[in-house]
Amino acid sequence: MVFMLPLMIALLLLIPRQPSAALGIELIILGVIHGLGLAIVGRGKRKAGRRSNSRLARLVDVITPNVLTTVLVLAAGASVLAGHANGLYWLAAAVVIALIGGLANAWLFLILDPD
């Protein structure tokens, strides 16, 4: 889910001759959908009761970049909707954090024991 965010941002930015207001609304909708999707996935994870013994895994789980990427996309959408083109810089930060967070989660998935 985290790796899909940069792809969706790129698709929204590639629409030619799109008004700024439309891009801002689309980014806000993307941020809301991304946040809701992550909340649903996280709720299922908590219901399963999976808790890791690794301190590193717990740290990455607590300091997850999922919330930060959602907030950055929402901030970018609100800024662009308000007429500030500099709001697009928030998207660059969101993409970098999403990629780093996705790689960290994938790495933890590979090294952790499923027991």
Secondary structure as the mmCIF struct_conf table of DSSP 4:
data_model
#
loop_
_struct_conf.conf_type_id
_struct_conf.id
_struct_conf.beg_label_comp_id
_struct_conf.beg_label_asym_id
_struct_conf.beg_label_seq_id
_struct_conf.end_label_comp_id
_struct_conf.end_label_asym_id
_struct_conf.end_label_seq_id
TURN_TY1_P TURN_TY1_P1 VAL A 2 PHE A 3
HELX_RH_AL_P HELX_RH_AL_P1 MET A 4 LEU A 13
TURN_TY1_P TURN_TY1_P2 LEU A 14 LEU A 14
BEND BEND1 ILE A 15 ILE A 15
TURN_TY1_P TURN_TY1_P3 PRO A 16 ARG A 17
HELX_RH_AL_P HELX_RH_AL_P2 SER A 20 ALA A 48
TURN_TY1_P TURN_TY1_P4 GLY A 49 GLY A 49
BEND BEND2 ASN A 53 ASN A 53
HELX_RH_AL_P HELX_RH_AL_P3 ARG A 55 VAL A 62
TURN_TY1_P TURN_TY1_P5 ILE A 63 ILE A 63
HELX_RH_AL_P HELX_RH_AL_P4 PRO A 65 LEU A 81
TURN_TY1_P TURN_TY1_P6 ALA A 82 GLY A 83
HELX_RH_3T_P HELX_RH_3T_P1 ALA A 85 GLY A 87
HELX_RH_AL_P HELX_RH_AL_P5 LEU A 88 ILE A 111
BEND BEND3 LEU A 112 LEU A 112
#
